[in-house]
């Protein structure tokens, strides 16, 4: 098989402290035919100069500078500036193992100009002093044809532990799949942005490969990140994402798309309830009650029963079904004592 050029797209904003670790891990890839596109999303720190320095030093690196527009606009700019037949995304505070791309490229199909495929490795979550392994819910293997339809596409969403992580990272994509589905990704989606690209890509794919073991991607759990703090706009963000998921399933004409969207929405509501209770911001009980008793939400809660194993999610699901002040107060105290059960 002729070697393919892999474009690695790195959206960058205020990650000066971590950027060197990220880019150096990409430059050390054992697969050599790569293009690294560093997208400076108007970062106010030293990241723009670091990007230019890397581009000047190594011909495989391209620096792109743009006004700040958020994560979606940054990775889209990276796609437009890239030239590779396959695309890979890495966040600028994460890093990867040297053999990641070589192993993923070895699983590409042969003899097809546009195979419309997605290759998935597994990942580790790195917290200070602790590292945990995470695997996709699907068993390792190659999924094509009927198996792809029935075992993958019919079960992408609506599970506590997804069959395939919806992160755009830790994957290798045929370029056409990304380009054709970028229209679904909007800067207005600020909650679960990656779902708006990864979901339609997987629904359009003709071949999906899940690697065995392959713990190549290091996701850095940054406690300073806004992702891990109280987010006053989370619930509105979840509703926007839900509408987008429904639209994607409608356009892609999946037979059980609405059911997958509704069940996924229930799991997202658990996040909304957790965000309010753990945040403990004044008025949280009223906001949780409003979420739980909203007419649309009551219909979905009544229509579907979801499987919940995580102990925090079990509590949130109980609140979703029984939003009483005593229950919320007890859980709020537990969060204070046990640090949110993280």
C-alpha positions, 0 to 999 in steps of 0.5 A: 500500500502506498504511504498516505499523508496524515494531517494532524490538526492541533487547535491551540488556545492558552496552553503555553504550559503544555504545548511543547509536550504535545507537539514534541510527541507528534514530531517523534512519530515513527510514521514519517509521512505527516503534516502537523497543522498548529492552529493558533486560535488567537491565543493571548499567551506565548503559543503563537510564537511557539507555533511559528518557531516549530514551523520554522524549525521543521518543514512538517509543521504548518502554523495557522493564526486566526482570530479567536472563534472557539474550538470548532472554528479552530479545528475547521480552520485546520482541516481547510489548511491541511492537505493529507488524505487522512486526518487526525486531531490532537488537543494541545494539552494532550500528548500521544505515544510515538507509535500511534500513527504507524499502528493506525496506518497499518490498519488502513484498507488497501487499494481504495482511493476513498475507503471512508474509514475510521481507525480508533485507538484507545486512551489514558486519562492522566490526572496528577499522580494517577493514570487510568485506562479507557477502552471503547465499548466495542470489541477490537476488530474490523466492522464492515457491511452488515456488522457495521450497521447492526453492531455499530451504527444502531448503537452509537449513542444512548449508552452510559459507556459509548460503543465508540468514544465521540471524541474527535481525538484518538482516531484516524479519519478518511478526509472525505468523511470529515469534509462532508460532515463539517456542516453539522459542527457549529460554534454555537454548539459548546457542549459536546462539540465533538459529537456534532462531527464524530456522529455523522462521520461514523454514520457515513463510514463504510469501515470502522476499526477498533484496535486492541490495547493501543493505549496511545492517546493521553488525555490530560485532565486539567482541573483548571479547565472550565470543562470541570467547573460549574457551567451556568450555560450547560443545560442550554448547551445540552438542549442545542446538542440534542437538537443537533443530534436529532437533525443528524439522525433525521438526515442520515435516516437511521431507523432507530435514530430518535430512540438513540437521540432520546436516550443520549439526551437522558444521559446528558440530563444527568450531567446537567443535574450533576452540574447544578448540584455539585456547583451548589450555586444559589438557587440550584434546587429550583433549577434542578426541579425546573430541568426535571419537570420540563414537559419535554424532559418528563416525556423522555424520562417516562418513555425510556428506562436507561441502564446506569452503573456509575454511582454518581449517575445512579444518584443523578438518575434518582434525582431526575425521576424524583426531584425532591429538596431532601434528596438534592440536599443530601447529595449536595452534602455528599459532594462536599464531603467526597469531592463530587465522587470523581 
